[in-house]
Amino acid sequence: MANIVIDNIKKSFGAFQALKGVSLTINDGEFVSLLGPSGCGKTTLLRIIAGLETSTSGDVRIGEKSVIGLLPKDRGLAMVFQNYAVFPHMTVYENVAFGLRMQKADDARVKKQVEKAAGLLHIEPYLDRYPNKLSGGQRQRVAVARALAVEPGVLLMDEPLSNLDALLRLEMRTELKTVLQEAGTTTIYVTHDQTEAMGLSDRIAVVHDGRIEQVGTPVEVYNNPATRFVGGFIGNPPMNFITMPVTGGQVTAGAQQFAVPAQGGDIVLGLRGETVERAPTGHGLDMHVRVAEPMGSHLLLTGSILGQPARVILPATETVKNGETVGLTLDPRRLTWLSPESGVSYPAAA
Ligand SMILES: Nc1ncnc2c1ncn2[C@@H]1O[C@H](COP(=O)(O)OP(=O)(O)OP(=O)(O)O)[C@@H](O)[C@H]1O
């Protein structure tokens, strides 16, 4: 097993800077997701760690040893990619055995490792089949089993579940988490799906425009986003951002007052939609509701607060009519305050 140190990695494609100095340490056995929108640089970073792409500058160390300059096969890692390339002309057994054969493992070791990996991924019944006789989900499991069969210290995965339908994704997500925890594999997982990252990760690195904007546990990045980008990217609905005037270090919302980390001017309130409580109008912030959607598990309200777009969530037992104005009280412990100029959040009050 191994830890991974990514040390100030920069990457340019011609004049375009895809990575602008990325540093991140992944602990031994940890599962870290690189989460960010399309084009932010996640795949490029993963490919640099894998050795499939060279960096312009910076270092990557796996288990204390710099791997810059080493071939992918000499880096002690395994990879699973989106298109889960399983070989169509090989049985599932030989697909899973592939990495071991490359390492010239003897037959006894191949058999032992294939059976172990197949057991973890529940593909023992298919070992004699060819991939074209498998479903997408089963093929995906073969690809993961092949990666795990070599007992890699490090596993790199790039959107490995994106070709699966929603239910299968959920199933595989749970399975992956269990399997990797059991194996103690250090994993870096690239995704643009925040639900996937929240569910799987020990920590999430939120990537934006070639930089890591925040690293933290799923709960930390959700509750205390470092920036407006992070708050807006994570959460469904995303965090609301409401600009409010500050007077003498205080913000007033109806009958509620909050001490804020600014003396005057404006401040941005970062408000998670499910942290409000319904109240008579004028008690906190009033919301003009354009559309109220009963979602089964909750009621989703879309409209505006102080003339600014907002989405909040109330319990499913509430009823609200389209066009109605509802009062909402805020929980002072659940608020984020951000600078309107920089979009950076102020540290959470102790
Ligand atoms: N070989 C290349 N030549 C030129 N530009 C590239 C090359 N590879 C990637 N880029 C650019 O670098 C940026 C980052 O690409 P990357 O594939 O890392 O993004 P990503 O975050 O993984 O996005 P996605 O989720 O869409 O794969 C993009 O703007 C992309 O167009």
Ligand as a Chemical Component Dictionary entry (heavy atoms), coordinates in Angstrom:
data_LIG
# 
_chem_comp.id                   LIG 
_chem_comp.type                 NON-POLYMER 
_chem_comp.pdbx_formal_charge   0 
_chem_comp.three_letter_code    LIG 
# 
loop_
_chem_comp_atom.comp_id 
_chem_comp_atom.atom_id 
_chem_comp_atom.alt_atom_id 
_chem_comp_atom.type_symbol 
_chem_comp_atom.charge 
_chem_comp_atom.model_Cartn_x 
_chem_comp_atom.model_Cartn_y 
_chem_comp_atom.model_Cartn_z 
_chem_comp_atom.pdbx_ordinal 
LIG N1  N1  N 0 -3.902  16.786 -25.403 1  
LIG C1  C1  C 0 -4.468  17.969 -25.191 2  
LIG N2  N2  N 0 -4.182  19.034 -25.976 3  
LIG C2  C2  C 0 -4.734  20.238 -25.749 4  
LIG N3  N3  N 0 -5.612  20.511 -24.756 5  
LIG C3  C3  C 0 -5.937  19.507 -23.942 6  
LIG C4  C4  C 0 -5.404  18.173 -24.106 7  
LIG N4  N4  N 0 -5.913  17.392 -23.142 8  
LIG C5  C5  C 0 -6.744  18.169 -22.414 9  
LIG N5  N5  N 0 -6.761  19.438 -22.876 10 
LIG C6  C6  C 0 -7.520  20.563 -22.314 11 
LIG O1  O1  O 0 -7.211  20.668 -20.946 12 
LIG C7  C7  C 0 -8.363  20.960 -20.166 13 
LIG C8  C8  C 0 -8.566  19.892 -19.106 14 
LIG O2  O2  O 0 -8.925  18.678 -19.697 15 
LIG P1  P1  P 0 -9.308  17.398 -18.842 16 
LIG O3  O3  O 0 -9.597  16.291 -19.776 17 
LIG O4  O4  O 0 -8.273  17.189 -17.816 18 
LIG O5  O5  O 0 -10.649 17.883 -18.146 19 
LIG P2  P2  P 0 -11.652 17.080 -17.243 20 
LIG O6  O6  O 0 -11.832 17.910 -16.026 21 
LIG O7  O7  O 0 -11.187 15.701 -17.057 22 
LIG O8  O8  O 0 -12.970 17.127 -18.107 23 
LIG P3  P3  P 0 -13.958 15.933 -18.543 24 
LIG O9  O9  O 0 -14.767 15.636 -17.336 25 
LIG O10 O10 O 0 -14.742 16.575 -19.643 26 
LIG O11 O11 O 0 -13.083 14.808 -19.014 27 
LIG C9  C9  C 0 -9.527  21.041 -21.155 28 
LIG O12 O12 O 0 -9.768  22.405 -21.432 29 
LIG C10 C10 C 0 -9.009  20.314 -22.365 30 
LIG O13 O13 O 0 -9.582  20.847 -23.537 31 
# 
loop_
_chem_comp_bond.comp_id 
_chem_comp_bond.atom_id_1 
_chem_comp_bond.atom_id_2 
_chem_comp_bond.value_order 
_chem_comp_bond.pdbx_ordinal 
LIG N1  C1  SING 1  
LIG C1  N2  SING 2  
LIG C1  C4  DOUB 3  
LIG N2  C2  DOUB 4  
LIG C2  N3  SING 5  
LIG N3  C3  DOUB 6  
LIG C3  C4  SING 7  
LIG C3  N5  SING 8  
LIG C4  N4  SING 9  
LIG N4  C5  DOUB 10 
LIG C5  N5  SING 11 
LIG N5  C6  SING 12 
LIG C6  O1  SING 13 
LIG C6  C10 SING 14 
LIG O1  C7  SING 15 
LIG C7  C8  SING 16 
LIG C7  C9  SING 17 
LIG C8  O2  SING 18 
LIG O2  P1  SING 19 
LIG P1  O3  DOUB 20 
LIG P1  O4  SING 21 
LIG P1  O5  SING 22 
LIG O5  P2  SING 23 
LIG P2  O6  DOUB 24 
LIG P2  O7  SING 25 
LIG P2  O8  SING 26 
LIG O8  P3  SING 27 
LIG P3  O9  DOUB 28 
LIG P3  O10 SING 29 
LIG P3  O11 SING 30 
LIG C9  O12 SING 31 
LIG C9  C10 SING 32 
LIG C10 O13 SING 33 
# 
